[in-house]
Amino acid sequence: MRLSGKVAIITGGTFGIGESTVRLFAKEGAKVVIAARNEAKGAKLVDSIKAEGGEALFVKTDVSKEEDVANLVQQTVETYGKVDVLFANAGVGDMQDLDCCTLEEWNRTISVDLTGVFLCNKYAIKEMAKIGEGSIINCASILGHVGQMSVSAYAAAKGGVVNMTRAAAVTYASQGIRINAVCPGYIDTPILENTPSEVIDQLVSMVPARRLGKPEEVANCVLFLASDESSFVTGANLLVDGGYTAQ
Ligand SMILES: NC(=O)c1ccc[n+]([C@@H]2O[C@H](COP(=O)([O-])OP(=O)(O)OC[C@H]3O[C@@H](n4cnc5c(N)ncnc54)[C@H](O)[C@@H]3O)[C@@H](O)[C@H]2O)c1
């Protein structure tokens, strides 16, 4: 198993890419800490993983709140003794043009998609430094690399995650902590559920692979970055986009 003995925190772990990664990590031998807001879904997922012989803990967490993130890391260490891996995955989408985006809407997206990633990195790094190793994978997006209409705050946040990841990778490499980003393209998850089907069709037509990605296809890349197989990889942006940004 590729994550045997590792303790992994996954934020936004109850749906979509996060849930697929939780299930994959548990199968690969990790003790998985699921950080999300939906307690009922979290409890169900923990039961399902334990029923399959895995180990998991749910900690109710809003990643935009510092006290919640501090508690998440503390609960992880109290339960499993350390933090080896963080997948800072929680995120929200937006569909706003800049001239219509209210300050409240802007702050809501930035507080989850950028500040939430910062807070999780901050508290995980403190624990990883104690054991002299760790792997952090931040969830950015193709929209951290290229633009698209009507996603102003989201693109700003994801661009921030991309470059924060590089700066943090450089800062903590000598302490044995690797920090990378995974940058999904259009993936078939609940985040797209309010996107009209004609818009989805249009997006798919722009993807060289001519389809949406599957959450499992992102989870497989996160697993590689979490495992020792990527031991000399840090500061990288792994694009998982069916060729979208290569055009
Ligand atoms: N699906 C895509 O097409 C796509 C493309 C590029 C990037 N991404 C990124 O992938 C990540 C996962 O997205 P997904 O597609 O699985 O979406 P999703 O909506 O299925 O999952 C997002 C998860 O984040 C959680 N979350 C949201 N706000 C939170 C908060 N404040 N605190 C804790 N948890 C919170 C949600 O409850 C949910 O579990 C996000 O960062 C998203 O921006 C997705």
The ligand as a MOL file (V3000), in Angstrom:
LIG
                    3D

  0  0  0     0  0            999 V3000
M  V30 BEGIN CTAB
M  V30 COUNTS 44 48 0 0 0
M  V30 BEGIN ATOM
M  V30 1 N -14.9250 20.2110 -10.4070 0
M  V30 2 C -14.1700 20.9820 -11.1550 0
M  V30 3 O -14.4220 21.1430 -12.3510 0
M  V30 4 C -12.9620 21.6750 -10.5650 0
M  V30 5 C -12.0620 22.2620 -11.4590 0
M  V30 6 C -10.9430 22.8880 -10.9380 0
M  V30 7 C -10.7190 22.9390 -9.5730 0
M  V30 8 N -11.6260 22.3600 -8.7380 0 CHG=1
M  V30 9 C -11.3480 22.4530 -7.3180 0
M  V30 10 O -11.3770 21.1700 -6.7350 0
M  V30 11 C -11.7240 21.2930 -5.3430 0
M  V30 12 C -12.8350 20.3020 -5.0450 0
M  V30 13 O -13.9400 20.6680 -5.8320 0
M  V30 14 P -15.0920 19.6320 -6.2740 0
M  V30 15 O -15.2580 19.8000 -7.7210 0
M  V30 16 O -14.8580 18.3010 -5.7010 0 CHG=-1
M  V30 17 O -16.3110 20.3890 -5.5940 0
M  V30 18 P -17.4170 19.9350 -4.5560 0
M  V30 19 O -18.3460 21.0770 -4.4340 0
M  V30 20 O -17.9350 18.5970 -4.9330 0
M  V30 21 O -16.5300 19.7760 -3.2460 0
M  V30 22 C -16.0350 20.8720 -2.5650 0
M  V30 23 C -15.9650 20.4880 -1.1170 0
M  V30 24 O -15.4900 21.6060 -0.3610 0
M  V30 25 C -16.3220 21.7530 0.7610 0
M  V30 26 N -16.2840 23.1140 1.2770 0
M  V30 27 C -16.7230 24.2400 0.6850 0
M  V30 28 N -16.5450 25.2910 1.5050 0
M  V30 29 C -15.9580 24.8070 2.6400 0
M  V30 30 C -15.5260 25.3890 3.8510 0
M  V30 31 N -15.6720 26.7080 4.0950 0
M  V30 32 N -14.9570 24.5980 4.7850 0
M  V30 33 C -14.8250 23.2620 4.5720 0
M  V30 34 N -15.2380 22.6550 3.4440 0
M  V30 35 C -15.7950 23.4180 2.4910 0
M  V30 36 C -17.6940 21.3440 0.2630 0
M  V30 37 O -18.5730 21.0580 1.3210 0
M  V30 38 C -17.3370 20.1150 -0.5540 0
M  V30 39 O -17.1950 18.9730 0.2700 0
M  V30 40 C -12.1230 22.7550 -5.1270 0
M  V30 41 O -11.0420 23.4620 -4.5650 0
M  V30 42 C -12.3820 23.2500 -6.5430 0
M  V30 43 O -12.1880 24.6330 -6.6830 0
M  V30 44 C -12.7380 21.7190 -9.2040 0
M  V30 END ATOM
M  V30 BEGIN BOND
M  V30 1 1 1 2
M  V30 2 2 2 3
M  V30 3 1 2 4
M  V30 4 1 4 5
M  V30 5 2 4 44
M  V30 6 2 5 6
M  V30 7 1 6 7
M  V30 8 2 7 8
M  V30 9 1 8 9
M  V30 10 1 8 44
M  V30 11 1 9 10
M  V30 12 1 9 42
M  V30 13 1 10 11
M  V30 14 1 11 12
M  V30 15 1 11 40
M  V30 16 1 12 13
M  V30 17 1 13 14
M  V30 18 2 14 15
M  V30 19 1 14 16
M  V30 20 1 14 17
M  V30 21 1 17 18
M  V30 22 2 18 19
M  V30 23 1 18 20
M  V30 24 1 18 21
M  V30 25 1 21 22
M  V30 26 1 22 23
M  V30 27 1 23 24
M  V30 28 1 23 38
M  V30 29 1 24 25
M  V30 30 1 25 26
M  V30 31 1 25 36
M  V30 32 1 26 27
M  V30 33 1 26 35
M  V30 34 2 27 28
M  V30 35 1 28 29
M  V30 36 1 29 30
M  V30 37 2 29 35
M  V30 38 1 30 31
M  V30 39 2 30 32
M  V30 40 1 32 33
M  V30 41 2 33 34
M  V30 42 1 34 35
M  V30 43 1 36 37
M  V30 44 1 36 38
M  V30 45 1 38 39
M  V30 46 1 40 41
M  V30 47 1 40 42
M  V30 48 1 42 43
M  V30 END BOND
M  V30 END CTAB
M  END
